Amino acid sequence: MPPAFFRANFAFNLSKKRCWAVICMEDFLTEKEVAKQIRVSLASLRRWRLVRRGPRFVKVGALVRYRPEDLEQWMDSLPAGGAAPQHQETRLRLASR
């Protein structure tokens, strides 16, 4: 049974899926699934979460879940090699003593 907040504000769907309004927990990814998908260790993903480096996440009680669209958006925002625009060469001058 969902928490009182969900019971009061959203229709509870009693089907096999645990859904509240348009939120279905089956649509979220677990941290293990995300770690496997992006090929990093679970420890790395947890560390990124602590330093706010990785993809956005959702806390459901003590559980950590990821929305697939947040993961995709985060991956799209990462720099990709080979196609970066060329910048003008910056010349540094050494300070004379």
Secondary structure, 3 states (H helix, E strand, C coil): CCCHHHHHHCCEECCCCCEECCEEHHHCEEHHHHHHHHCCCHHHHHHHHHCCCCCCCEEECCEEEECHHHHHHHHHHCCCCCCCCCCCCCCCCCCCC
